[in-house]
Amino acid sequence: MMTPEFLEARTTRFGPAESGVGLIETLVAFGLTVAVAAAALVFFVLHQRLARAQLEAASHQQAQRAAHLELRRAVRAAGRGGLIHQLPGQPPRPELALEVEKRVGAGHGVGAGTAHAAAEGTDVLVVRGVINGPLYRVDEYRFDPAARRGWVTVRARTAYGSDQSLEMLQEAGDAGDDALLLVSGDVPGVHAVVPIVDVATSGRGGSRTSRVEFHADASRGPFAAAFLSMSSSGSWPAGYIGRVERAGVLEEWRFHVRPPDPDSMRGAQLAMARLYPGTGVAWRRRSANLAQVIADDIVDLEVSLEEVGEGPGWNVTVRTTARAGEPSAAALRAPRTALGVVRTRNLR
């Protein structure tokens, strides 16, 4: 029979030892659990950041593809309509159709004023020509040298049976102050750039006709002098233009990088601005036309021009850099650079 003294001695001998072993095992197990959980969390965060970086890389690739597609399309149309040509015997002026403002400073305004500025240290690409509309075949042309006014008529269906949309001309008439490029049919390359006064459209279907009125008085209106200076010889070529064969709406686009905006949490963007050619004034005088976004996360635009000899024209090299993410993630979010070379079609 176990006496109380025996039970007390047994408790004293074995009880504390058994409790001590259980506590150590519990602490070790807890520590291992914490270590495994911490390791799993680290791997989870790492893979999450890698997945995010891969998604951003794919997004950057798509953004740069869209950016280069738009830039390539505009560059190929630069000078369309013979904008760079001078009178016979005079050298062409390719800078009228394609111009690069290199590594602009802080606050460099895209248009008049600095309401919309390009990012510091980036390039601004200026493109002019009949870019988005057709070069219309002119049906009839008249010009009064004394009044310095004239008009052209354009039919939806030409005498050759081809169709041409009159939408661009109607839009120019609604906008007011747009530039009209007139191309001579008698003297190759000779052209005039004049302000549009009014566009009146009549008729239906293939017989639909737009009558575009213009003037050639440099002292009249805010843009006339700038437009006329882009004509052959820098003025209205009245004695040389002869019969007008083609006409089109002359456009100017400026491609630039918009700096990030911390207040709206917006990153850098590649944008294009439409202006009245040679004036610095936003098209239709709307500020929104100075910042038409093409792609997000484009932080740098670099453009270089290279003349490739007489005849072939110029090569335009376009380089964009895309980047996103905070500096702490720079190792996983490296900048992505894309490069493209475009052969111009009209700078010759």
matplotlib code that plots the C-alpha trace (Angstrom):
import matplotlib.pyplot as plt

x = [0.0, 1.4, 1.7, 1.2, 4.9, 5.7, 3.3, 4.8, 8.3, 7.3, 5.6, 8.7, 11.0, 9.2, 6.6, 8.9, 11.0, 8.0, 6.6, 10.0, 10.3, 6.8, 7.5, 10.7, 9.1, 6.3, 8.7, 10.7, 7.5, 6.3, 9.6, 9.7, 6.1, 7.0, 10.1, 8.2, 5.4, 7.9, 9.7, 6.4, 5.5, 8.8, 8.4, 4.8, 5.7, 8.7, 6.5, 3.8, 6.3, 7.8, 4.3, 3.5, 6.8, 6.0, 2.5, 4.0, 6.6, 3.9, 1.9, 5.0, 5.5, 2.0, 2.3, 5.4, 3.9, 1.0, 3.4, 5.7, 2.7, 1.4, 4.8, 5.6, 2.3, 2.8, 6.4, 5.6, 3.0, 5.3, 5.4, 2.6, 1.4, 4.8, 5.1, 8.9, 9.2, 10.3, 10.2, 12.1, 15.9, 15.6, 16.6, 13.8, 12.9, 12.5, 12.3, 8.8, 7.6, 9.7, 11.4, 12.9, 13.2, 16.0, 16.2, 13.8, 14.1, 11.8, 8.4, 8.9, 5.4, 3.9, 1.7, 1.5, 2.2, 3.1, -0.3, 0.9, 4.6, 6.9, 8.9, 12.3, 15.1, 12.9, 12.5, 9.5, 8.8, 6.9, 5.2, 3.4, 1.6, -1.7, -1.7, -5.1, -7.1, -7.0, -5.2, -8.3, -8.5, -9.7, -12.6, -12.4, -10.2, -10.4, -8.2, -8.6, -5.2, -6.6, -8.8, -6.4, -9.3, -10.2, -11.9, -11.7, -14.5, -14.0, -16.5, -17.2, -16.8, -14.0, -14.1, -12.0, -14.7, -12.9, -14.6, -13.1, -14.7, -15.4, -15.5, -12.1, -13.1, -16.4, -14.6, -12.1, -15.0, -16.6, -13.2, -12.4, -8.9, -7.6, -4.8, -5.5, -2.6, -3.0, -0.7, 0.0, -0.8, 1.3, 4.6, 5.8, 6.1, 4.9, 2.3, 0.6, -0.7, -3.7, -6.3, -9.7, -12.5, -15.6, -16.6, -20.1, -21.2, -24.2, -25.6, -25.9, -24.0, -21.4, -22.5, -21.9, -19.6, -17.6, -16.7, -13.7, -13.1, -9.7, -7.7, -4.0, -3.7, -0.9, -2.3, -5.7, -6.5, -4.2, -2.6, -2.4, 1.2, 2.3, 0.5, 1.6, 5.3, 5.0, 4.2, 6.7, 9.2, 7.7, 4.7, 1.8, 3.3, 0.7, 2.8, 3.9, 1.0, -1.1, -3.8, -4.4, -4.7, -4.7, -5.8, -5.8, -6.1, -2.6, -2.1, 0.6, 1.1, 3.6, 4.6, 5.9, 6.2, 3.9, 5.5, 3.9, 1.4, 1.7, -1.6, -3.6, -1.3, -0.8, 2.5, 4.4, 2.6, 3.3, 0.9, 0.3, -0.9, -2.7, -2.0, -2.7, 0.5, 3.4, 1.4, 1.8, -1.9, -4.0, -6.3, -9.8, -8.2, -8.9, -6.4, -7.5, -6.1, -2.6, -2.6, -4.2, -2.7, -1.2, 0.4, 1.0, 4.3, 6.5, 9.1, 11.4, 11.2, 14.4, 14.3, 17.1, 17.1, 19.7, 19.9, 20.6, 21.7, 20.1, 16.9, 16.1, 15.4, 15.7, 15.7, 14.0, 15.2, 12.7, 13.6, 11.1, 11.7, 8.9, 9.1, 6.7, 6.9, 8.5, 12.3, 12.3, 11.2, 13.7, 15.5, 12.3, 11.0, 13.8, 13.2, 12.3, 13.6, 12.2, 13.8, 12.4, 13.7, 11.3, 12.1, 10.4, 8.4, 8.0, 11.2, 13.0]
y = [0.0, 3.4, 5.8, 9.6, 10.1, 7.9, 9.8, 13.1, 11.9, 10.6, 13.9, 15.8, 13.5, 13.2, 16.0, 19.0, 17.1, 16.0, 19.6, 21.0, 18.7, 19.6, 23.3, 23.0, 20.9, 23.4, 26.3, 24.4, 23.5, 27.1, 28.4, 25.9, 26.9, 30.6, 30.0, 27.9, 30.5, 33.4, 31.5, 30.8, 34.5, 35.6, 33.3, 34.4, 38.1, 37.4, 35.5, 38.1, 40.8, 38.7, 38.1, 41.8, 42.7, 40.2, 41.7, 45.2, 44.1, 42.7, 46.0, 48.0, 45.9, 46.5, 50.2, 50.6, 48.6, 51.1, 54.0, 52.9, 52.1, 55.6, 57.2, 55.2, 56.0, 59.8, 59.8, 58.0, 60.7, 63.6, 66.0, 64.3, 66.6, 68.0, 70.4, 70.5, 71.5, 74.9, 76.6, 74.9, 75.2, 75.9, 73.3, 71.6, 72.4, 69.0, 70.8, 72.0, 68.4, 66.8, 68.5, 67.3, 69.4, 67.7, 67.2, 69.9, 71.8, 72.0, 73.6, 73.3, 74.1, 71.7, 74.6, 78.3, 78.8, 76.1, 74.6, 71.4, 70.8, 67.9, 66.0, 67.5, 65.8, 64.2, 64.9, 66.4, 65.2, 67.7, 66.2, 68.2, 67.0, 65.7, 63.0, 61.7, 62.9, 62.3, 64.3, 65.3, 65.5, 69.0, 69.4, 73.2, 76.0, 79.8, 82.5, 86.3, 87.9, 91.4, 90.2, 87.4, 85.1, 81.8, 78.5, 74.9, 72.3, 68.7, 66.0, 62.8, 60.9, 62.1, 62.2, 59.1, 57.2, 56.9, 57.9, 60.3, 61.0, 64.7, 64.3, 65.9, 69.0, 69.3, 69.0, 71.7, 74.0, 73.4, 73.9, 77.2, 78.5, 75.2, 75.2, 74.1, 72.7, 73.3, 71.4, 72.6, 70.4, 72.4, 72.8, 69.6, 70.1, 73.7, 74.3, 76.9, 76.8, 79.1, 79.6, 78.0, 80.6, 78.4, 75.0, 74.5, 71.0, 70.2, 67.2, 63.6, 60.4, 60.5, 63.9, 65.4, 68.4, 70.6, 74.1, 75.3, 79.0, 80.4, 83.6, 84.4, 87.7, 87.5, 90.5, 88.9, 86.6, 85.2, 82.3, 83.5, 84.7, 81.4, 79.3, 81.2, 81.0, 77.2, 77.7, 77.3, 80.2, 81.2, 83.0, 82.6, 81.3, 83.1, 83.1, 79.5, 77.4, 77.5, 74.8, 73.2, 69.5, 68.3, 69.7, 68.5, 69.6, 70.3, 69.1, 69.5, 66.9, 67.0, 63.8, 64.2, 62.6, 64.0, 64.1, 62.2, 63.9, 62.9, 64.6, 62.3, 59.3, 59.4, 58.2, 59.4, 59.1, 59.4, 61.8, 63.7, 67.3, 68.7, 72.4, 74.8, 74.3, 76.6, 78.6, 76.8, 77.2, 74.2, 72.9, 74.4, 76.3, 73.5, 72.6, 68.9, 68.7, 69.2, 66.0, 63.1, 60.0, 57.2, 55.0, 54.9, 54.5, 55.9, 57.9, 58.9, 59.6, 60.0, 60.8, 61.2, 62.0, 60.7, 61.7, 58.6, 60.3, 62.0, 60.3, 57.8, 60.6, 60.3, 57.6, 58.4, 56.4, 56.4, 55.1, 54.8, 53.8, 52.4, 52.1, 51.8, 51.1, 52.6, 52.8, 50.1, 47.6, 48.9, 45.5, 43.8, 46.6, 47.5, 50.0, 48.5, 50.2, 49.7, 51.0, 51.4, 52.9, 54.5, 55.4, 58.6, 58.7, 62.4, 64.1, 64.0]
z = [0.0, -1.1, 1.8, 1.5, 2.0, -1.1, -3.3, -2.2, -2.9, -6.3, -7.2, -6.1, -8.1, -11.4, -11.7, -12.5, -14.9, -17.0, -17.1, -18.2, -21.2, -22.5, -22.4, -24.4, -27.0, -27.3, -27.7, -30.3, -32.3, -32.1, -33.3, -36.2, -37.1, -37.1, -39.2, -41.8, -41.9, -42.3, -45.1, -46.8, -46.5, -48.0, -50.9, -51.4, -51.4, -53.7, -56.2, -56.0, -56.8, -59.7, -61.1, -60.8, -62.5, -65.3, -65.8, -65.9, -68.4, -70.6, -70.2, -71.1, -74.2, -75.3, -74.5, -76.5, -79.4, -79.5, -79.2, -82.0, -84.2, -83.9, -84.3, -87.4, -89.0, -88.4, -89.5, -92.8, -93.5, -92.7, -95.6, -97.4, -100.2, -101.0, -98.0, -98.1, -101.8, -102.9, -106.2, -109.0, -108.4, -104.7, -102.0, -100.1, -96.5, -94.7, -91.3, -92.3, -92.2, -89.5, -86.6, -83.3, -80.2, -78.3, -74.6, -73.6, -70.4, -67.4, -68.2, -72.0, -73.3, -75.9, -77.2, -76.4, -72.7, -70.3, -69.4, -71.0, -70.8, -71.9, -69.4, -68.7, -70.7, -73.3, -77.0, -78.7, -82.3, -84.5, -87.6, -90.3, -93.5, -94.8, -92.2, -91.4, -94.4, -98.2, -100.7, -102.6, -106.4, -107.1, -109.5, -110.0, -108.8, -108.9, -107.4, -107.6, -107.2, -106.5, -103.6, -102.7, -102.3, -104.0, -103.8, -104.8, -105.3, -104.4, -105.5, -103.5, -106.8, -109.1, -112.9, -112.8, -110.9, -107.6, -104.3, -101.7, -98.3, -97.7, -93.9, -93.3, -95.2, -93.4, -90.0, -91.1, -92.0, -88.5, -86.7, -88.5, -89.2, -90.5, -93.1, -96.7, -98.7, -102.5, -104.8, -108.3, -111.3, -113.6, -111.8, -109.9, -106.2, -106.0, -103.4, -101.2, -97.6, -97.0, -94.2, -94.8, -94.7, -95.2, -96.4, -97.9, -98.9, -101.2, -103.1, -102.3, -102.9, -105.6, -106.7, -103.3, -103.5, -101.1, -102.0, -99.9, -99.7, -98.7, -98.7, -99.2, -97.3, -94.7, -92.8, -92.3, -89.4, -86.6, -88.6, -92.2, -92.1, -90.5, -93.0, -96.1, -94.9, -95.5, -99.1, -101.9, -101.7, -98.3, -99.7, -102.1, -105.3, -107.5, -110.6, -110.3, -109.0, -112.1, -112.0, -108.6, -108.9, -105.3, -102.0, -98.4, -94.8, -93.4, -89.8, -87.1, -84.4, -81.5, -79.8, -76.3, -72.8, -70.2, -66.8, -63.9, -61.7, -58.0, -57.1, -59.3, -58.9, -62.7, -64.1, -67.2, -70.5, -74.2, -75.7, -78.9, -79.4, -82.4, -83.2, -86.0, -88.2, -87.3, -84.7, -81.3, -80.8, -79.8, -82.6, -82.1, -79.2, -76.8, -74.2, -74.3, -77.8, -76.4, -74.4, -76.3, -74.5, -76.6, -74.0, -70.2, -68.4, -71.2, -69.4, -72.2, -76.0, -78.0, -81.8, -84.2, -87.9, -90.4, -94.1, -96.1, -99.3, -102.2, -103.4, -100.6, -98.0, -94.3, -91.6, -88.3, -85.3, -82.4, -79.0, -76.1, -72.4, -70.3, -66.5, -63.6, -59.9, -56.8, -56.4, -53.8, -56.5, -59.1, -59.1, -60.2, -62.4, -64.7, -67.5, -70.9, -74.0, -77.5, -80.7, -84.2, -87.5, -90.0, -93.6, -94.6, -97.8, -98.5, -97.4, -100.7]

ax = plt.figure().add_subplot(projection="3d")
ax.plot(x, y, z, "-o")
ax.set_aspect("equal")
plt.show()
